């Protein structure tokens, strides 16, 4: 795979994407907390769980030491700050669920490239890059929805979600294999992820689902 540009050694793109995904995912977690009518501490907990869940799983699986938010607690402070802001402003939104869906789409489009960038930086192969991109983008939201007793967006029937993360990460792997600069590959990854998720929300794009059939009689 194409090596990351030298200037990323001073300002790692993976870390920058992690900061962005933490902020936006924290906002989605806080919006879910508002739907559950939790107190401020509950807001912060759900926001932080959502914001760092996927990246934590990624770092544990990749053996990164320390895990990104342990090495830099700023990530947790960003999540907490986002939670406080939403706690005092969520009532101003006309539809918190609609805002949640679109913020989550934006977070997914940032978190998947973050997982891809960090895994590429560690020089793992295409399969691991693909898996870590998906894990980084989806597991925080999955934890959020399970803890808050909501239908997980990642498994919601009739919507593209996990498929968006897969397609985005795969597009980065393919673009890099074809010789594209890593930065370009990550931009393609984020664009594909968001375009598919937005299309599912706006136009109802979806993949065929399994339909049970009566067993054959022999």
The 8 nearest C-alpha neighbors of each residue, nearest first, counted from 0:
[[1, 175, 176, 2, 119, 122, 178, 124],
 [0, 2, 181, 175, 180, 3, 178, 179],
 [3, 1, 0, 4, 181, 120, 119, 180],
 [2, 4, 181, 5, 1, 120, 7, 182],
 [5, 3, 6, 7, 2, 8, 181, 182],
 [6, 4, 7, 8, 3, 9, 2, 10],
 [7, 5, 8, 4, 9, 10, 11, 3],
 [8, 6, 11, 10, 9, 5, 4, 12],
 [7, 9, 6, 11, 10, 5, 4, 3],
 [8, 10, 7, 6, 11, 5, 12, 4],
 [9, 11, 7, 8, 12, 6, 15, 14],
 [12, 10, 7, 14, 13, 8, 9, 15],
 [11, 13, 15, 14, 7, 16, 10, 116],
 [14, 12, 113, 117, 116, 16, 11, 15],
 [13, 15, 17, 11, 16, 12, 18, 113],
 [16, 14, 12, 18, 17, 13, 19, 11],
 [15, 17, 113, 19, 13, 14, 18, 20],
 [16, 18, 14, 20, 15, 19, 113, 21],
 [19, 17, 15, 21, 16, 20, 14, 22],
 [18, 20, 16, 22, 17, 21, 23, 15],
 [19, 21, 17, 110, 106, 23, 22, 109],
 [22, 20, 50, 18, 24, 19, 23, 25],
 [21, 23, 25, 19, 20, 24, 78, 77],
 [24, 22, 26, 20, 106, 25, 21, 19],
 [23, 25, 50, 27, 21, 26, 106, 22],
 [26, 24, 46, 50, 28, 78, 22, 23],
 [25, 27, 29, 23, 24, 28, 81, 30],
 [28, 26, 30, 24, 99, 25, 29, 103],
 [27, 29, 46, 25, 31, 45, 30, 26],
 [28, 30, 32, 46, 26, 82, 42, 31],
 [31, 29, 33, 27, 32, 28, 26, 99],
 [30, 32, 34, 28, 33, 29, 27, 35],
 [33, 31, 29, 35, 30, 34, 42, 37],
 [34, 32, 36, 30, 35, 31, 29, 37],
 [35, 33, 31, 32, 36, 30, 95, 37],
 [34, 36, 32, 33, 37, 31, 147, 30],
 [37, 35, 33, 34, 32, 38, 31, 42],
 [36, 38, 41, 35, 32, 33, 42, 39],
 [37, 39, 41, 40, 42, 36, 32, 86],
 [40, 38, 42, 41, 43, 86, 37, 83],
 [41, 39, 43, 42, 38, 44, 37, 45],
 [40, 42, 44, 38, 39, 37, 43, 45],
 [43, 41, 39, 29, 40, 32, 45, 44],
 [42, 44, 46, 79, 40, 82, 41, 45],
 [45, 43, 41, 47, 46, 42, 48, 40],
 [44, 46, 48, 28, 42, 47, 43, 49],
 [45, 47, 25, 28, 29, 43, 49, 44],
 [48, 46, 50, 78, 44, 49, 45, 43],
 [49, 47, 45, 52, 46, 50, 51, 44],
 [50, 48, 139, 46, 143, 47, 140, 52],
 [49, 51, 21, 25, 24, 47, 48, 52],
 [50, 52, 54, 48, 53, 49, 55, 47],
 [53, 51, 139, 55, 48, 49, 54, 50],
 [54, 52, 135, 139, 138, 56, 55, 51],
 [53, 55, 57, 135, 51, 56, 52, 58],
 [54, 56, 52, 58, 57, 53, 51, 59],
 [55, 57, 59, 53, 54, 58, 60, 52],
 [58, 56, 54, 60, 55, 59, 131, 135],
 [59, 57, 63, 61, 55, 60, 56, 66],
 [60, 58, 62, 56, 61, 57, 55, 63],
 [59, 61, 57, 58, 62, 56, 63, 131],
 [62, 60, 58, 59, 63, 57, 118, 131],
 [61, 63, 59, 60, 58, 64, 66, 57],
 [64, 62, 58, 61, 65, 66, 59, 60],
 [65, 63, 66, 62, 58, 67, 70, 59],
 [64, 66, 70, 63, 69, 67, 68, 58],
 [65, 67, 69, 64, 58, 68, 63, 70],
 [68, 66, 70, 69, 65, 71, 58, 55],
 [67, 69, 71, 72, 70, 74, 66, 75],
 [70, 68, 66, 71, 67, 72, 65, 74],
 [69, 71, 67, 68, 65, 66, 72, 64],
 [70, 72, 68, 73, 69, 67, 74, 75],
 [73, 71, 68, 74, 75, 69, 70, 76],
 [74, 72, 76, 71, 75, 77, 68, 78],
 [73, 75, 77, 72, 76, 68, 78, 18],
 [76, 74, 78, 72, 77, 73, 79, 47],
 [75, 77, 73, 79, 78, 74, 80, 72],
 [78, 76, 80, 74, 75, 79, 73, 22],
 [79, 77, 25, 75, 81, 47, 76, 80],
 [80, 78, 76, 82, 43, 81, 77, 75],
 [81, 79, 77, 83, 82, 78, 76, 84],
 [80, 82, 78, 84, 79, 83, 26, 25],
 [81, 83, 79, 29, 43, 85, 80, 84],
 [84, 82, 86, 80, 81, 85, 79, 87],
 [85, 83, 81, 86, 82, 87, 88, 80],
 [84, 86, 88, 89, 82, 87, 83, 29],
 [87, 85, 83, 84, 88, 89, 82, 39],
 [86, 88, 85, 84, 89, 83, 90, 91],
 [87, 89, 85, 90, 91, 86, 84, 92],
 [90, 88, 85, 91, 92, 86, 87, 30],
 [89, 91, 88, 92, 87, 93, 95, 86],
 [90, 92, 89, 88, 93, 87, 95, 94],
 [93, 91, 94, 90, 89, 95, 88, 98],
 [92, 94, 91, 95, 90, 97, 98, 89],
 [95, 93, 97, 96, 92, 98, 99, 91],
 [94, 96, 98, 97, 92, 99, 93, 30],
 [95, 97, 99, 98, 94, 100, 30, 31],
 [98, 96, 100, 99, 94, 95, 101, 102],
 [99, 97, 95, 101, 96, 100, 102, 94],
 [98, 100, 96, 102, 97, 27, 101, 103],
 [101, 99, 103, 97, 98, 102, 104, 96],
 [102, 100, 104, 103, 98, 99, 105, 97],
 [103, 101, 105, 99, 104, 100, 98, 106],
 [102, 104, 106, 100, 101, 105, 99, 107],
 [105, 103, 101, 107, 102, 106, 196, 193],
 [104, 106, 102, 108, 103, 107, 101, 109],
 [107, 105, 103, 109, 20, 23, 108, 104],
 [106, 108, 136, 110, 104, 109, 105, 111],
 [107, 109, 189, 193, 105, 192, 106, 110],
 [110, 108, 106, 107, 20, 112, 111, 189],
 [109, 111, 136, 113, 107, 20, 112, 135],
 [110, 112, 132, 136, 114, 113, 109, 135],
 [113, 111, 115, 114, 185, 110, 109, 116],
 [114, 112, 110, 13, 16, 116, 111, 115],
 [115, 113, 132, 111, 135, 117, 112, 131],
 [114, 116, 132, 112, 118, 128, 113, 117],
 [117, 115, 13, 119, 113, 118, 114, 112],
 [116, 118, 120, 13, 114, 119, 115, 113],
 [117, 119, 121, 115, 120, 128, 116, 123],
 [120, 118, 122, 116, 121, 117, 123, 115],
 [119, 121, 117, 122, 118, 116, 3, 2],
 [120, 122, 118, 119, 123, 117, 61, 116],
 [123, 121, 119, 120, 118, 124, 0, 2],
 [124, 122, 121, 119, 118, 127, 128, 125],
 [123, 125, 127, 126, 128, 122, 119, 0],
 [124, 126, 128, 127, 172, 129, 123, 119],
 [127, 125, 129, 128, 124, 130, 123, 131],
 [126, 128, 130, 129, 125, 124, 131, 123],
 [129, 127, 125, 131, 115, 126, 118, 130],
 [130, 128, 126, 132, 168, 127, 131, 125],
 [129, 131, 127, 133, 132, 128, 134, 126],
 [132, 130, 134, 128, 133, 114, 129, 57],
 [133, 131, 114, 111, 115, 129, 135, 130],
 [132, 134, 130, 136, 164, 131, 135, 165],
 [135, 133, 131, 137, 136, 132, 138, 53],
 [136, 134, 53, 54, 114, 132, 133, 137],
 [137, 135, 111, 110, 107, 133, 134, 53],
 [136, 138, 134, 140, 139, 135, 133, 141],
 [137, 139, 53, 141, 140, 134, 142, 52],
 [138, 140, 52, 49, 53, 142, 141, 137],
 [141, 139, 143, 142, 138, 49, 137, 144],
 [140, 142, 138, 144, 139, 143, 151, 145],
 [141, 143, 145, 139, 140, 144, 146, 138],
 [144, 142, 140, 49, 141, 146, 145, 147],
 [143, 145, 149, 151, 147, 141, 142, 146],
 [144, 146, 148, 142, 147, 143, 149, 141],
 [147, 145, 143, 148, 144, 142, 149, 45],
 [148, 146, 144, 145, 149, 143, 35, 31],
 [149, 147, 145, 146, 144, 150, 151, 143],
 [150, 148, 144, 147, 151, 145, 146, 143],
 [149, 151, 152, 144, 155, 148, 145, 154],
 [152, 150, 144, 153, 154, 141, 149, 155],
 [153, 151, 155, 154, 150, 160, 141, 144],
 [152, 154, 151, 160, 161, 155, 141, 137],
 [155, 153, 152, 151, 156, 150, 161, 160],
 [154, 156, 152, 153, 151, 158, 157, 150],
 [157, 155, 158, 154, 208, 159, 152, 205],
 [156, 158, 205, 155, 159, 206, 208, 203],
 [159, 157, 205, 156, 199, 155, 160, 204],
 [158, 160, 205, 162, 199, 196, 163, 161],
 [161, 159, 163, 162, 153, 196, 158, 164],
 [160, 162, 164, 163, 153, 165, 159, 137],
 [161, 163, 165, 160, 164, 159, 166, 195],
 [164, 162, 192, 160, 166, 161, 165, 195],
 [163, 165, 167, 161, 133, 162, 166, 192],
 [166, 164, 162, 168, 163, 167, 133, 169],
 [165, 167, 169, 163, 164, 168, 170, 162],
 [168, 166, 188, 192, 191, 164, 170, 169],
 [167, 169, 171, 129, 165, 170, 166, 132],
 [168, 170, 172, 166, 171, 167, 165, 129],
 [169, 171, 173, 167, 168, 172, 188, 174],
 [172, 170, 184, 174, 188, 168, 169, 173],
 [171, 173, 169, 175, 170, 174, 125, 176],
 [174, 172, 176, 170, 175, 171, 169, 177],
 [175, 173, 171, 177, 179, 176, 184, 172],
 [174, 176, 179, 178, 172, 177, 173, 184],
 [175, 177, 173, 178, 174, 172, 0, 179],
 [178, 176, 174, 175, 179, 173, 172, 0],
 [179, 177, 175, 176, 180, 174, 1, 0],
 [178, 180, 175, 174, 177, 184, 181, 183],
 [179, 181, 183, 182, 184, 1, 178, 175],
 [182, 180, 184, 183, 3, 185, 179, 1],
 [181, 183, 185, 184, 180, 186, 3, 4],
 [184, 182, 186, 180, 181, 185, 187, 179],
 [183, 185, 171, 181, 187, 182, 186, 174],
 [186, 184, 188, 182, 187, 183, 112, 171],
 [185, 187, 183, 189, 188, 184, 190, 182],
 [186, 188, 190, 184, 185, 189, 191, 183],
 [189, 187, 167, 185, 171, 186, 191, 190],
 [190, 188, 108, 192, 186, 187, 191, 112],
 [191, 189, 187, 193, 192, 188, 194, 186],
 [190, 192, 167, 194, 188, 193, 189, 187],
 [193, 191, 167, 163, 189, 108, 190, 195],
 [192, 194, 108, 196, 190, 195, 191, 197],
 [195, 193, 197, 191, 196, 192, 190, 198],
 [194, 196, 198, 197, 193, 192, 163, 191],
 [195, 197, 199, 193, 198, 194, 159, 163],
 [198, 196, 200, 194, 199, 195, 193, 201],
 [199, 197, 195, 201, 202, 196, 200, 204],
 [198, 200, 204, 203, 196, 197, 202, 159],
 [201, 199, 197, 198, 203, 202, 196, 204],
 [200, 202, 198, 199, 197, 203, 204, 196],
 [203, 201, 198, 199, 204, 200, 197, 205],
 [204, 202, 199, 200, 201, 205, 198, 158],
 [205, 203, 199, 202, 198, 158, 159, 206],
 [206, 204, 158, 159, 157, 203, 199, 207],
 [205, 207, 208, 159, 204, 157, 158, 162],
 [208, 206, 205, 209, 157, 210, 156, 204],
 [209, 207, 206, 210, 157, 156, 205, 211],
 [208, 210, 211, 207, 212, 206, 156, 157],
 [211, 209, 208, 212, 207, 213, 156, 214],
 [210, 212, 209, 213, 214, 208, 215, 207],
 [211, 213, 214, 210, 215, 209, 216, 208],
 [212, 214, 215, 211, 216, 210, 217, 209],
 [215, 213, 212, 216, 211, 217, 210, 209],
 [214, 216, 217, 213, 212, 211, 210, 209],
 [217, 215, 214, 213, 212, 211, 210, 209],
 [216, 215, 214, 213, 212, 211, 210, 209]]
